[in-house]
Amino acid sequence: MRIALIAPPWTPIPPPLYGGIELVVDQMARGLVDAGHEVTLFTTGDSTCPVPRAWVLPHAEGMRIGMAVPELRHVVHAYEVVRDNDVVHDHTVMGPFYAERYPGLPVVTTIHGPFNDELTDLYQVLAPRVPIVAISNAQRRSAPDIPIAKVIHHGLDASAFPMGDGSGDEDGDFLLFLGRMAPDKGAHRAIKIARKAGVRVLLAAKMREAWERNYFDEQVAPLLGPDAVYLGEVPHERKLELLAQARALLFPIRWNEPFGMVMLESMACGTPVLGFPEGAVPEVVEDGKTGFVCNDAQAMVDAIARVDELSRADCRAAVEGYFSTRRMVADHVELYQQLMGG
């Protein structure tokens, strides 16, 4: 099958720093090639994913993220390149709407973010023409009126992640917070929970936008100290090192997060995940096996003391099994075949 993937133009594929969507697209591209398909990845010129690539933008447009003009230019050129493929999987926002200029071209799209009011309005119009993939049942339930073609959980290639022992670094063991510096991700909650449990926490988080810096200044910086250290936004190799060394990953979200790739990255390194039951956490974390699903902050404090009861091998096995790239690709290929047949 000839399959085209259209990536967003905001970050290279794979992402050198933060980028959950871009990590998924990278895994999809590699996995489809491994499964014997002919893949074209339309991305930006600074991408390094080892599959056939095309682009119009020489560099990712991270400084203009969300702006209409660079994304539309990216999309217009993308569809001219991929128009002869058997199926197009578009991960941009504008692309699936522009695709109607190419009647007969099978196009599917994945919704990577939450269904807010704006996106719900848009995808209600789009769904009859372009099949929509949801990334969790939690995400699907948040927009019950939008037809969803299939729920497909993300996957990772565990072999690309180091298996760690959670022994910590030169300063001893630690808990890890990894994500965006944003209130919904809960860095401030991670610090308070770790401090109450008496365990050091390291925070590696993206902080580029003004609102991210405001949150950090107002709610996170006052809590920092020797037992709570902000490392900045770390490169990929350092991220893997931290995940492998960490005693556990703290995922203290308090919103309906559609997925949370960092949970899979942590488990791939053998590191259990401690999260609240919002969003996709209960779909990803097997309570008492690959981590603990905690009802509140005190429950998470208590769970930290029980982390050693969990098997790091079980965490790794979950990504080698159901949460593998191979399973994710197989689920998508099944959908592509249905789309082509229909």
C-alpha positions in Angstrom: 0.0 0.0 0.0 1.2 3.5 -0.8 0.6 5.6 2.3 1.3 9.3 2.8 1.6 10.9 6.2 1.3 14.6 6.5 2.9 15.9 9.7 2.2 19.3 11.3 4.9 21.9 10.3 5.7 23.0 13.8 8.4 20.5 14.9 10.8 18.2 13.0 10.1 14.5 12.8 11.2 13.0 15.1 11.2 15.9 17.6 14.5 16.8 19.1 12.8 18.2 22.2 9.1 18.2 23.2 6.6 16.9 20.7 4.1 14.1 21.3 2.4 14.4 18.0 5.7 14.3 16.1 6.8 11.3 18.1 3.7 9.4 17.1 4.1 10.4 13.4 7.7 9.2 13.5 6.7 5.9 15.0 3.9 5.5 12.4 6.3 6.2 9.5 8.9 3.8 10.7 6.4 1.1 11.6 4.6 1.3 8.2 7.9 0.8 6.4 8.8 -2.1 8.7 5.4 -3.6 7.8 6.2 -3.5 4.1 4.3 -0.4 3.0 5.5 2.4 0.7 5.6 5.6 2.8 5.9 9.2 1.9 6.3 11.6 4.9 5.5 15.2 4.1 7.2 17.2 6.8 9.7 20.0 7.1 13.2 20.0 5.7 15.0 19.6 9.0 13.3 16.3 9.8 15.5 13.2 10.0 12.9 10.3 10.1 14.5 7.6 7.9 11.7 7.3 5.3 11.2 9.0 2.0 10.4 12.6 2.8 9.1 15.7 1.0 8.7 19.3 2.2 8.3 22.9 1.2 9.3 24.5 4.5 13.0 24.1 5.0 12.7 24.4 8.8 10.0 23.7 11.3 7.9 26.8 12.1 8.0 26.5 15.9 8.1 30.2 16.4 4.8 30.6 14.5 3.0 27.6 15.8 -0.7 27.7 15.2 -0.5 30.4 12.6 -2.7 29.9 9.5 -0.3 31.0 6.7 2.7 28.6 7.3 0.3 25.7 7.9 -1.8 26.4 4.8 1.3 26.7 2.6 2.6 23.4 4.1 -0.8 21.8 3.4 -1.2 23.1 -0.2 2.2 21.7 -1.2 1.6 18.5 0.7 -1.5 17.5 -1.2 0.2 18.1 -4.6 2.9 15.7 -3.5 0.7 13.0 -2.0 -2.3 13.1 -4.4 -1.4 9.8 -6.1 -1.1 7.7 -2.9 -3.5 5.0 -2.0 -4.4 6.7 1.3 -3.4 9.9 3.1 -3.2 10.2 6.9 -3.2 13.9 7.7 -2.1 15.0 11.2 -2.6 18.8 10.5 -5.7 20.8 11.4 -6.2 22.5 8.0 -5.3 19.7 5.8 -8.4 17.5 6.1 -10.5 20.5 5.1 -8.3 21.3 2.1 -8.5 17.7 1.0 -11.9 18.1 -0.5 -10.1 19.7 -3.5 -8.9 16.2 -4.3 -12.1 14.1 -4.7 -11.6 10.4 -4.7 -8.4 10.6 -2.6 -8.9 8.6 0.6 -8.0 10.8 3.6 -8.1 10.0 7.3 -7.1 12.3 10.2 -6.2 11.9 13.8 -7.4 14.3 16.5 -4.4 14.7 18.8 -5.8 17.4 21.1 -8.9 17.8 23.2 -12.3 18.4 21.7 -12.9 22.0 22.7 -15.8 24.0 21.4 -14.0 25.3 18.4 -12.7 21.9 17.3 -16.0 20.3 17.9 -17.7 22.7 15.5 -15.0 22.1 12.9 -15.0 18.3 13.1 -18.8 18.0 13.1 -18.6 19.5 9.6 -15.6 17.4 8.6 -16.6 13.9 9.9 -19.0 13.0 7.1 -16.2 13.5 4.5 -13.0 12.5 6.3 -12.9 9.6 8.8 -11.6 10.7 12.2 -9.4 8.7 14.5 -9.6 9.3 18.3 -6.6 8.4 20.4 -8.5 7.3 23.5 -12.0 6.5 24.7 -11.7 9.4 27.1 -11.2 11.7 24.1 -14.1 10.1 22.2 -16.5 10.4 25.2 -15.8 14.2 25.4 -17.5 14.7 22.0 -20.3 12.1 21.7 -21.9 13.8 18.7 -18.9 13.6 16.5 -18.7 10.3 14.5 -15.4 8.6 15.2 -14.1 6.0 12.7 -11.9 4.2 15.2 -10.2 4.6 18.6 -6.5 3.8 18.2 -4.2 4.1 21.1 -0.7 5.2 20.5 2.3 2.9 20.5 6.1 2.9 20.8 9.0 0.8 19.8 10.3 -0.3 23.2 13.7 -1.4 21.7 14.5 2.3 21.1 14.3 3.0 24.8 16.8 2.0 27.5 15.6 -0.3 30.2 16.4 1.3 33.5 16.6 0.2 37.1 15.3 3.3 38.8 18.5 3.6 40.8 18.6 7.4 40.4 21.6 9.6 39.7 24.7 10.7 41.6 22.5 12.5 44.1 20.3 9.5 44.8 16.9 8.4 43.8 14.3 10.8 42.3 10.8 11.1 40.9 10.4 12.7 37.5 7.9 15.1 36.0 8.1 15.4 32.2 5.9 17.5 30.0 4.8 21.1 29.4 5.1 23.8 32.0 1.4 24.3 32.1 -1.2 24.2 34.9 -3.1 21.3 33.3 0.1 19.2 33.4 0.5 19.9 37.1 4.2 20.6 37.8 3.3 22.4 41.0 1.3 19.4 42.1 4.2 17.1 41.4 6.5 19.1 43.6 4.0 19.2 46.5 3.3 15.4 46.3 7.0 14.5 46.0 7.9 16.8 48.9 5.2 15.3 51.1 6.5 11.8 50.3 10.1 12.9 51.1 11.5 12.1 47.7 13.4 14.5 45.4 11.7 15.4 42.1 13.3 16.5 38.9 11.2 18.5 36.4 12.0 18.5 32.7 9.4 20.6 30.9 8.9 22.7 27.8 8.6 26.4 28.6 8.6 28.6 25.5 5.3 30.5 25.5 4.6 33.6 27.7 1.7 31.8 29.5 4.0 28.9 30.3 6.6 31.3 31.8 3.9 33.1 33.8 2.7 29.8 35.2 6.2 28.8 36.1 6.9 32.2 37.8 3.7 32.3 39.8 3.2 28.6 40.8 6.3 26.6 40.2 9.4 28.7 40.9 8.4 29.5 44.5 8.3 25.8 45.2 11.7 24.9 43.8 14.6 23.9 46.1 17.2 21.2 46.6 14.5 18.6 46.6 12.7 20.0 43.5 14.9 21.0 40.6 13.8 22.4 37.2 16.1 21.1 34.5 14.6 23.0 31.5 13.5 21.4 28.3 15.9 18.5 27.8 17.0 16.8 24.5 15.8 13.4 23.6 18.8 11.4 24.9 18.8 13.2 28.2 15.0 12.5 28.5 15.6 8.8 28.0 18.4 8.9 30.7 16.1 10.5 33.2 13.2 8.2 32.5 15.4 5.1 33.0 16.9 6.5 36.2 13.7 7.7 37.8 12.0 5.8 40.6 8.6 6.7 39.0 7.0 9.2 36.7 4.5 11.6 38.2 1.6 12.4 35.9 -0.6 14.6 38.0 -3.0 15.9 35.4 -6.4 17.2 36.4 -8.1 17.5 33.0 -9.4 15.2 30.3 -6.0 14.7 28.5 -6.6 12.7 25.3 -3.6 10.5 25.8 -0.1 11.3 27.2 2.8 9.8 25.3 5.1 10.4 28.2 3.4 7.5 30.0 4.4 5.1 27.3 7.9 6.5 27.1 8.2 6.0 30.9 6.9 2.4 30.8 9.2 1.6 27.8 12.1 2.4 30.2 10.6 0.2 32.8 9.5 3.1 35.0 6.0 3.0 36.5 3.6 5.8 36.2 1.6 7.4 39.0 -1.4 9.4 37.7 -4.8 10.6 38.6 -7.8 9.0 36.9 -8.5 11.8 34.5 -8.2 11.5 30.7 -6.7 8.4 29.2 -4.7 7.5 32.4 -6.9 4.5 33.3 -6.6 3.2 29.7 -2.8 3.3 29.7 -1.8 2.5 33.3 -2.8 -0.9 34.6 -3.3 -0.1 38.3 -1.1 -2.2 40.5 1.0 -3.5 37.6 2.4 -0.7 35.5 1.8 2.0 38.0 -0.9 3.4 40.3 -4.1 5.3 39.4 -4.6 7.6 42.4 -7.8 9.3 43.3 -6.1 12.3 45.0 -2.8 13.8 46.0 -2.6 11.9 49.3 -3.2 8.6 47.4 -0.3 9.5 45.2 1.9 10.2 48.1 1.0 6.8 49.6 1.6 5.2 46.2 5.2 6.5 46.0 6.0 4.3 49.0 4.7 1.3 47.1 6.5 1.8 43.8 9.0 -1.0 44.6 6.1 -3.5 44.7 5.8 -3.0 40.9 7.8 -4.9 38.3 9.8 -2.8 35.9 9.7 -5.7 33.5 5.9 -5.5 33.5 6.1 -1.9 32.6 8.4 -2.6 29.7 6.2 -5.6 28.6 3.2 -3.4 28.3 4.9 -1.4 25.6 6.4 -4.4 23.9 2.8 -5.8 23.8 -0.4 -3.8 23.4 1.2 -0.4 23.4 3.7 -1.3 20.7 4.3 0.5 17.4 3.5 -2.8 15.6 0.0 -2.9 17.1 -0.7 0.8 16.4 0.4 0.4 12.8 -1.8 -2.8 12.4 -4.8 -0.9 13.7 -4.3 1.9 11.2 -3.7 -0.4 8.3 -7.0 -2.1 9.0 -8.7 1.3 8.9 -6.9 2.3 5.7 -8.0 -0.9 4.0 -11.6 -0.2 5.1 -11.3 3.4 3.8 -10.0 2.3 0.4 -12.7 -0.4 0.1 -15.4 2.1 0.9 
